[in-house]
Amino acid sequence: MDLFASLVTAIWLMLPAYIPNNAAVLAGGGRPIDGGRSLGGRRLLGDGKTWRGTAVGTTAGALVAVALNRLNASAAELLGVTLPAFPLSVLVALPLGAMLGDIGASFLKRRSGRERGAPFPGVDQLDFVVGALALALLAAPNWFLDAFSATVLGIILVVTPLLHVLTNAIAYVIGVKDEPW
């Protein structure tokens, strides 16, 4: 697979994981997952991790995967790249894993003394990727190993932080985020 095909495949595979956190921010508010509980004097997760945001984010990512499956043949022909289809288990695993990865990072942030919105370099950019990939691997190991080559994974690890910085800056400029990171 050449570099262009690997890049297109990487973005294609990760779109259902890239969308959920953005959708969750737009859905905003609702009941916090941690119910206000604390551990060691610090909130477990904080007010930014809500049931509504998690449900909306997971649903949005799953709908993106469904749309990509419908567009697969046309996109593959247009781009000249064979694109993988998402099995049903992965339709949910990628976006839910992305949300769980972000929730896990929030837990780590609170344990390390960081407040909501405080930067956590590296973790902020890749938490959802680790969650999405891990859950997709568990949900469909054979599909995962076929779809995610070492080159595709490498591209994901390089491109994702760049996209993360760009989308957060845009969200800050349009007023849906309080900080640009």
N, C-alpha and C positions, 0 to 999 in steps of 0.2 A: 504494500500500500504506500503510495507516495505521500509527501508531506501535506499537500492540499487535501487529499482524501482523508488522511488521518485527522486533520484539523476540522473538516466538515463533520466527520463521524463523531469526534469528541464533543463538539457543540450540540450536534443532534442528540447524542445520548444523554447529555447533561441538561438539556432544556427543561425536562420535567423536574429536575432538582434545582435549577436556577430560579424558577418562577415562584415556588412556595413562600419563601421569606418575603419577597416583594409583595405578594398578594396578602400575606398576613399583616404587613405594615399598613396596607391600604384598608384592610378590614377593621383594624384597630380596635382596641378596647375589649370589654367583656370581663368575665370572671377569670382571675389568675389561676393557672394550673396548680400553683402551690397553696392556694387558699389563704395566703398571708402567713403561712407557717415559716418558722425560722429554724436554723441549726447553728449553734454556736454564736448566737446573737446576730446572725445575718440571715436575710431572707433566703429560702431555698433557691428560688429562681428570680423573683421580682414580678412587678406588675406588667412587664413587657411580654411575658409568656402567658398567653391566654388560651382557653379552650376554643374560643371562636377563631382566633388567628390560626391556630393549629389546624382546625377543621377546614377553614377557607383555604389556607395554603396547600394542604394536602389535596383537597378537591381540585384546586386550580392546576396544580402540577399533573394530576391524573388526567384532567381534561386536555392539557397540552399533549400528553403522551397519546391519548386517543386521537387527537387531531393530527399528530405526526404520523400515526399509523395510517390514517386515511390519505395523507399527502405523500406517503412513502414513495410510491411508484413515480409520481409526477416529479417530486423533488430529486429522486435518484436520476431520472432521465435528464432533467434540467442541469444538474450539477455534474453528471457523468460519474457518479459515485454510488456504489452499492451501499444502501443504508439499512441498518438492522431495524426490524419491527420489534415493538415492545410486547412481550407476553403479558397476560392479565396480571400475574403476580407482580411484575415489575412496574406496571402502570401505577400501582399503589406504593410499592417498595421504594422507588426513587424519591418521590415527593415526601412520603412519610419519613423516610430515612433522613432527608434533608432537614425536616422539622425537628426530628429527634436529635440530630447532630447539633443543631442550633440550641436546643434546650439543654443538652449536655454541656455545651460551652458556657451557657448562662450559669449553670450550677458551678462550673469551675471558676468562673469570674467571681461569683459571690464568695466562694471558698478562699480565693486569693485576695480578697478585700477590695476588689474593683466594684464600683457602683455601676448601675444601669447606664449604658451608653459610653462607658469608659473604654478606651481602646485596649485591645488584647492582641497585639500583632501576631500574625500567623494563624492563631486560633480563629479570629474573626473572619479571616478569608477562606479558611479550609474546613471549619467545623461541619458545615452542612455537606460538604463533599465526602468527608469520611463517613458520616452517617448514611448518606445516600448510597455510596458504594458498598458499604458493609451490609446494609439491608438488602440491596439488590443481589449481592453475592449469596446471601442466605436464602433469598426467595427463589433464585433461579441460577444455581451455580454453573451449569453447563452453558446457558445463554451468556452469562456474565463473562466467562472465560473466552468465549468466542467473540464477543462484542468488544471487550476492553483489552486490546493489545497493550504491550508495554509502551509503545509509541503513543497510543491514544491516551493512556493514563498519564504519561509525561506531559503531553500537551494540556491536559486538564489541570495538572498541578501548576503549570506556568500561566495559562490563560485565565484561569478562575480568579486569582488575586487581582489581575488587571481589570477584569470585568467587575469585580466586587468594588474596587475603588471608584471606577467610573459610575456605576449605578448608584452608589451611595452619595457621590457628589451631586448627581442629578437629583436624587431624592431630597437632598439638603436644599438645593437651589429652588426646587418647586415647593418646598415647605412641608414635606411629609416626614422628614427626619430632623431631629434637633441638633445633630452633629454630622459632619461630613465624612465620617469613617464607618 
